[in-house]
Amino acid sequence: MNSRITGIAIFTLSMISASAQADAISELEAVYRTQGVSQFSASSGEALWKNDFVDSKSAETRNCGSCHGADLARAGKHNTTGKTIEPMARSVNPERYSDTRKIEKWFLRNCKWTLGRECSAQEKGDVLAYLKSL
């Protein structure tokens, strides 16, 4: 009987986690729509993720995978600090997408570092669509 209760509790917690994750992404998609975006494209998000950008100061080439790695189901490593970056794939790390403030904070930092500018609402929505597909 006790293992049945444990199983139900684990199932319930996973549903709550998935719901929170969907809500944060849905909230951000709604915000991006108010900024003029009508559709999000996972293929455009993947293309942006994999696109190489040249840093104007160092002439170094970088893309999102430079730190996050090629396999988003595995941990990455920050290029400069060497700090471990938890996996980006929702299937491995669903908590990654449960807090809209954190998502926006990391978009701001990472877009500026990688692209040399802030990402547009369209770009952020497309990247989220890509990451949702993993």
Long-range contacts (C-beta under 8 A, 24 or more apart in sequence): 17-94, 17-95, 17-98, 18-94, 20-98, 21-90, 21-94, 21-95, 21-97, 21-98, 24-97, 24-98, 24-99, 24-100, 24-103, 25-97, 25-103, 25-128, 25-132, 27-100, 28-100, 28-103, 28-104, 28-124, 28-125, 28-128, 29-125, 29-128, 31-121, 32-121, 32-122, 32-124, 32-125, 35-121, 36-121, 37-121, 37-122, 37-125, 40-122, 40-125, 40-126, 40-128, 40-129, 41-126, 41-129, 42-126, 42-129, 42-130, 42-132, 42-133, 43-130, 44-126, 44-129, 44-130, 45-123, 45-125, 45-126, 45-127, 45-128, 45-129, 45-130, 45-131, 46-130, 48-123, 48-126, 48-127, 48-130, 49-127, 49-130, 53-114, 53-115, 53-116, 55-116, 56-116, 62-113, 62-114, 63-114, 64-110, 64-114, 64-127, 66-114, 72-131, 72-134, 73-134, 88-131, 88-134, 89-131, 89-134, 90-131, 90-132, 90-134, 91-134, 97-128, 97-131, 97-132, 103-128
